[in-house]
Amino acid sequence: MRLVEPRLAEVTVIMVSFNTRDITLKALETLLQNAGDVAMHVVVWDNASHDGSADAIAERFPQLHLIRSEENLGFAQANNLVAEMVESEWMLLLNPDTETYPGMVENLLEFSKAHPEAGITGGRTVFPDGSLNIASCWNKLTIWSLFCSAFGLSRMFPDSPLFNHEGIGGWKRDSVRHVDIVVGCLFMIRKRVWDELGGFSPRYFMYGEESDMCLRAAARGYSPMVTPDAQIMHLVGASSKKREDKLIRLMRSKATLIRDHWNPMKIPVGIGLLWLWIAIRRFSAQFGRDEASATTWKSMWASRKTWLRGYQ
């Protein structure tokens, strides 16, 4: 790995952090240790953290480009602003709640160069214990996938490609494959393609922005891909501490994706299935013994008007 000036970099790595000081430091440490033989410029955008993240990053990694935002602009807008400064041919978005495995950046860059038809590429993610974390890529939302989620079929049959279509059930992310969605935790894209797509839609404050971009890329003829040779550990959701907040943003993003990308005739069905999904969870939880879960689903049901509207 060689840290270089922006104009000399093969790839610019962008990390957007918010109140994840310790794990962000670990993410940067493993990135610099394990990137591989590649010339990189690394930019860290701190989204107005109040846990001392920016100061800690500046002290530990003075060689990196740190940007201190005065307000939390969210994931999409922060990446858009950094992308305007990028001079390299390639960009890699990397979450702060990750740890890089050996050769990851080098391998993903070489894979991306070999598959220009992909437009967007990603890799394989695992949990801290090394077990598979499937959330590096997904299939797009469909009426069938929402039906399976609403009635719990995707949870009952997680390894079924039929009932867990969105999660690509049964595939261990251990082979090269075209996918609908590459997740933003590990997201490689040519700067030219990013500019062609106009960056992330600023409507998506958090969650859904990469799905929207991948679907827009597909509409232009690209076919996103992943490779198992680029691997990271991903904690998932470290900057979203409250479960209800995360779920509301996830459901808002799903509602927005449906409105942005579905046939107008299907949109009411999709929104209705989102409503049914939470209604079933709310009804079921009141008969369970998990008080925390019951509280969560009660809160989600109470806020349904907010998330059903999506991002405006």
Disulfide bonds with the S-S distance in Angstrom:
none
